[in-house]
Amino acid sequence: MPRIGIIGFMHESNTFASTPTTRRHFEEAHFDKGNDLIETWKEAHHELGGFLQGCAEFDLEAVPILAGWATPSGPLTRETYEEILSEILFGIDQAGDLDGILLALHGAMVTEGLDSADGE
């Protein structure tokens, strides 16, 4: 059975907002790892819910890695971005052999020094 990593790193950054987004903002909203990702997102009308549903429907093993989402606010601190990205990469390494990855991004994440953190 093909193994598919499931990852979400989502934030809508507002460069006019003066309050930076930190890890705490993700933890207060949604920051799920492993099976917690499945429990939180399996019924969601969201890309992550669709990823999980599609894996089940097409006989793929969903390998939940990390899903982080924070309420729209100011750009992420560089430290927050690097920390969460490191956790994602660590999760991928720990997952073993994967046949693919489904990655949910909001598409509007900005961090200190990166105008397109999603693209990075």
N, C-alpha and C positions, 0 to 999 in steps of 0.2 A: 504494500500500500504506500503510495507516495506521501511523503511528510512535508507539510507546508507550514513555515513559520508565520505566526500572526503577530503583527506589530502595529501600534498606533502612537503617533507623537504629534499632538494637535494643539495649536494655539492660534488665535486671531490676535495679532499684535497691533496696537494702535500707537504709532510713533508720536502722536500728540499727547498721549497720556503720560503723566509725570511719575506714576508709580510703576517701578519695574516688576516684572513677573519673576517669582522665585520658585524654587522647588516646593515650598510650602503651599503655594497656590495650586500646584498640581495635586499634592497630597490632600488638600481640602476638597478638591473636586473629584478627580478620578486618577488614581495611580495604581494600576493593577498589574501583578506579575503572575505568571504561571496560571494555574487553574482559577485563580481569582478573576483573571481576565475573562474566562469563559462564563463564570457565574454572573459577572457584571454586564457583559455585552451580548450574551447569546440571544436575548429577546429584543435587543435594541433595533430601532429603525435607523440604522447607521451602517457605514461601511463595515465596521467590525462585526456587527450582527450578520451582515451579508456574507462576509468572509467565512464565518463559522457555519452558517446555513449552507453555503456552497460546498464547503469541505464535506459536510455530512451527506449532502445530496449526491455528490460525485465520488463518494468513497475515497476521500483523501483524509489523512490523519492531520488534524489541526494541532499544531505545536504552539501553544500560547507562550509568547515571550514577554511582552510588556505593552501596556496601553496607558498612555498619559494624556490627560486632557485638562486644560485650565480655562477658566472663564476669561473672555476677552479682556485684555488690559494692556499695560505698557509692554515694551519689548522685554524679552527674557534677559536676565543677566547672563553674561558669558559663562559664568560658573555653573549656573543651572543647566544651560544648554549642553555644556561639556559633560556634566555629571550624568544627565539622562541619556545622552548619546553613548557614553561609556557603558552604562547599564544595558542598553540595547545590544551593543556589540558583544558584551560579556554573555548575555543571554543567548545570542546566536551561537557563540563558541560552545556554550554548555549544552545546547540543544542536540548536538551530534549532527549526523548527516541530514541535510535538508535538500529536498528536491526543488524548492522554490520558497519565496517569501511574498506575502501579501502585506503591503505597507500602507496604512491610512495616514495621510497628512492633510492638514486643513488648507495649506497653500498660502497662508498669510503670516507665517512666523518670521519675526525679526528678532535678532539678538544683537548685543553690543558687538559691533564690528562685522556683522553679517546682515546685509539688507534682505537677503533671501535665505534664511536659515533652512527652510524646507529644501531648497535647491542644493544647498551645501551637502 
